[in-house]
Amino acid sequence: MKGGCTRRDMLLGAVGLGGLLCGCSPGEQTADREFLIVEASHPTKREPTSAGKFYALMGIAETLVNVDDRGHISTGLALHWEMSADGLEWRFDLRPGAHFHDGTPVTAEPVVRMLERARKRPGVMHVVPIAAIAAHEGRVIIRLATPSALLLPVLAHDSTIILAPASFDAADQAVQVIGSGPYRITGITEQEVAVEAWERWGGVPPAIHRARYLSAARPETRALLSESGQANAVFDLDWPSERRLRDAGHVHIVDIASPRTTLLKLNVGHPFLADLRARQALSLAVDRLAIATGLFGNADRAATQLLPEFFTDWHDKNLPRLHTDVAQAQRLLAELGWQPGADGILLRGDERFALKLLSLATRTDQPLITAALQQQFRRIGVEISVIPCSPAEIVAAHRDGTLELAMFARNHMMVANPVAVLMQDYAKGGADWGAMGWNNPDMIAALQTLASGAAPERAAALRQQIVQTLQAELPVIPLIFNRRIAAFDKRLANVQVDALERSYNMAAMRWAD
Amino acid sequence: MRSIASLLGRRVLQALLAALFVSSLCFFMVRFLPGDIAFDIASGRYGQEMTTQAAAAEVRAELGLDKPMAAAWLSSVSALARFDLGRSYTLGKPVWGLIREQLGHTLQLSGLAMLFSLLIGPPIGIIAALRPGGLVDRLNLLGSALLRALPPFATGIILIIIFAASLHWLPAAGHTQRGTIILPALTLALGLAAVSSRVVRSAMIDVARSAYFHFPLTKGLPLSTVVLRHGVRNMAVPVIAHLAMQFVYLIEGAIVVETLFAWPGIGHALSHAVRERDIPLIQGAVLVMAILFVLFNMVIDLVLVALDPRMRAG
């Protein structure tokens, strides 16, 4: 990263391996400098409906509309849009002069093709009652069966990125990614993607001309890439790595609130958990503050309700906080007929209060939280056995009804309106990544009203009703608010981290030296 | 010649049997894993948050996962017989193309690791053998025990901390930047050299006790000449036989080391494929590794025959 012949160059030269010989340059200019960005996810897939997030993050592909860092809809490939008086027809005007990276213009036809393609596949498009999508006089027209407040948030979702027709083969398989964003792909392998600034990009030209993404699955590797100075931006750092890097002081750490909450999914249909008092007892047994400070060094991470303060419209500061009260938890369970056995675990007749907790094996923070939960639940006489699993096992256990407890982090801003996620998660009987065996018709009705569009005052009342219901009924138990933690090279200026995980904001950054 | 032909014939038969056995074993192991395969594949395709029952249903219909297992196995074996490895369930790309690319990276890494280990292990082993119980021998014993006890993951982290994070001599990870291959290759090489140095030492001690080693010394030839002319070739037979065993360590170590160093090899791809139950990719990767293992053993056999005239005779 430095100019001249470095010790690294000399060592490589001394090793004398083919192609690795010392390549001393008279002095590296910032314009030539390659920006290395590191995160865990793999850039192996080309299919936009499943890998769109990566291509949006890198600024390679765009969506029809965008979302700013507070979750508000902003312009994307569409510069203007309007809705008919009955709310059933939406017309989008595309940005003039926009070009795909193969030089073809971005017109309404490829946009319609991509949206239709996304509609045919599983994904968020299905939460909007779309009747037809068409191109008409250079505009994209979307007709709805009923009015929906979720259309724009869904069009901003990364599974709806717009790619050039040449990205697909005759069988409609994505074979390359030709987007229209500020960066175009110059090289792609299983773990690395090289990009350069797209000269026909219509916005402000990026100050960083060349960049590379490296997928590093291990958190230790990501931290050491940052510490060694090899990487300029490293995302998805765990807390020990963040503390180590902060102490070392070589890099600039950004730690911001994220819309993700780590929660405990409960099978409300389970005989031990069907009574609200049992769910309240489990919630009262959790010492969130101890977990937040002891394991993550940040008291603000204790989840006092389902949605964090990030959601200003959805976080009710006046709501009674979820708190810890072991004695009250024991009283509630005693009311349900549970009595401590010889080993301290509760018994009711022949039943023993023992539950299985599915925990994602791929997340490094989860073993720590589950270990803490095991101890905290044991204090009220509940025995938890932890089963490391894949995400698919949680969904499958939900489907076949064998799930008892599961822990995962849920991004409630996966779509730029939490209603879309809440509608899926708390539908009748629950859903894969939300409640299980729980049904609240009033809340479902409130969500449907919000999805259809409601006046601001009415919408605020409905949001409050939903938040209060979730806090009172505990179909899931919120545990920890997640953070987005990243380490940046100190030579970078205008560093911005997008909590919504929609962009690395590379196009806005510049070298300060 | 007849013995060489029979050796080659045996190895080819072994390769065919290994192909049938490992591909069938992979198929049944992956199918019998707990949980629904359609959900794992959907998770690999769409990511955690987009893994839903609708996504799994689409995967099940597209890949015909409801078909009876025996019929699915027969279809997979008959495709293999036609040298058709199929398409990856999660990536949608032809498996052969994926393996070719990944295998190239793994062979590059393994080859350099083997080279480094040969530069480190045998010279230390020879020096240790010349004075058994001496300082070099005792240090070698200690170093070998330590390096062998450490998992490759820990050795790799230590090397990154020293050479990348502290000294800034080498890049920490990746594969396109200059020099990224050195630390993962060294990680594997140290594990290999830890054992090969001890094997070389033992072989060299046996050689050093022999009459054909002492005779030229008594004639007045310098030690270095005697070692090179009479020692190395004789002790090479057990050492090269040991190399075949080290191939297993390389494959095993590659999975861990490639993941740690973000190296896009077949080991790293295999770990992802297992997690996502990508049967065609798992079958293809394991099949290629098994055939490589047989081929590598065949090459070792041929080298041993070339080195040792007694083997040619019998």
Chai-1 contact restraints between the chains, C-beta under 6 A:
chainA,res_idxA,chainB,res_idxB,connection_type,confidence,min_distance_angstrom,max_distance_angstrom,comment,restraint_id
A,R7,B,W169,contact,1.0,0.0,6.0,A-B,restraint_1
A,R8,B,W169,contact,1.0,0.0,6.0,A-B,restraint_2
A,L11,B,W169,contact,1.0,0.0,6.0,A-B,restraint_3
A,L12,B,G179,contact,1.0,0.0,6.0,A-B,restraint_4
A,L20,B,R178,contact,1.0,0.0,6.0,A-B,restraint_5
A,L20,B,G179,contact,1.0,0.0,6.0,A-B,restraint_6
A,T44,B,L91,contact,1.0,0.0,6.0,A-B,restraint_7
A,K45,B,L91,contact,1.0,0.0,6.0,A-B,restraint_8
A,S50,B,R45,contact,1.0,0.0,6.0,A-B,restraint_9
A,S50,B,Y46,contact,1.0,0.0,6.0,A-B,restraint_10
A,P122,B,A54,contact,1.0,0.0,6.0,A-B,restraint_11
A,P122,B,A55,contact,1.0,0.0,6.0,A-B,restraint_12
A,P122,B,E58,contact,1.0,0.0,6.0,A-B,restraint_13
A,Q173,B,G92,contact,1.0,0.0,6.0,A-B,restraint_14
A,T189,B,P264,contact,1.0,0.0,6.0,A-B,restraint_15
A,E190,B,P264,contact,1.0,0.0,6.0,A-B,restraint_16
A,Q191,B,A262,contact,1.0,0.0,6.0,A-B,restraint_17
A,Q191,B,P264,contact,1.0,0.0,6.0,A-B,restraint_18
A,E192,B,T176,contact,1.0,0.0,6.0,A-B,restraint_19
A,L214,B,G174,contact,1.0,0.0,6.0,A-B,restraint_20
A,L214,B,A262,contact,1.0,0.0,6.0,A-B,restraint_21
A,A216,B,A173,contact,1.0,0.0,6.0,A-B,restraint_22
A,A216,B,A262,contact,1.0,0.0,6.0,A-B,restraint_23
A,A217,B,T259,contact,1.0,0.0,6.0,A-B,restraint_24
A,R218,B,L260,contact,1.0,0.0,6.0,A-B,restraint_25
A,E220,B,I157,contact,1.0,0.0,6.0,A-B,restraint_26
A,T221,B,A173,contact,1.0,0.0,6.0,A-B,restraint_27
A,T221,B,L260,contact,1.0,0.0,6.0,A-B,restraint_28
A,L224,B,I160,contact,1.0,0.0,6.0,A-B,restraint_29
A,L224,B,A165,contact,1.0,0.0,6.0,A-B,restraint_30
A,L224,B,A172,contact,1.0,0.0,6.0,A-B,restraint_31
A,L225,B,A172,contact,1.0,0.0,6.0,A-B,restraint_32
A,L225,B,A173,contact,1.0,0.0,6.0,A-B,restraint_33
A,E227,B,A165,contact,1.0,0.0,6.0,A-B,restraint_34
A,S228,B,A164,contact,1.0,0.0,6.0,A-B,restraint_35
A,S228,B,A165,contact,1.0,0.0,6.0,A-B,restraint_36
A,S228,B,A172,contact,1.0,0.0,6.0,A-B,restraint_37
A,Q230,B,P171,contact,1.0,0.0,6.0,A-B,restraint_38
A,Q230,B,A172,contact,1.0,0.0,6.0,A-B,restraint_39
A,P391,B,S43,contact,1.0,0.0,6.0,A-B,restraint_40
A,P391,B,Q48,contact,1.0,0.0,6.0,A-B,restraint_41
A,P391,B,T51,contact,1.0,0.0,6.0,A-B,restraint_42
A,A392,B,F39,contact,1.0,0.0,6.0,A-B,restraint_43
A,A392,B,D40,contact,1.0,0.0,6.0,A-B,restraint_44
A,A392,B,S43,contact,1.0,0.0,6.0,A-B,restraint_45
A,A392,B,T51,contact,1.0,0.0,6.0,A-B,restraint_46
A,E393,B,G35,contact,1.0,0.0,6.0,A-B,restraint_47
A,V395,B,F39,contact,1.0,0.0,6.0,A-B,restraint_48
A,V395,B,T51,contact,1.0,0.0,6.0,A-B,restraint_49
A,A396,B,G35,contact,1.0,0.0,6.0,A-B,restraint_50
A,A396,B,D36,contact,1.0,0.0,6.0,A-B,restraint_51
A,A396,B,F39,contact,1.0,0.0,6.0,A-B,restraint_52
A,R399,B,Q53,contact,1.0,0.0,6.0,A-B,restraint_53
A,M414,B,E49,contact,1.0,0.0,6.0,A-B,restraint_54
A,D432,B,T52,contact,1.0,0.0,6.0,A-B,restraint_55
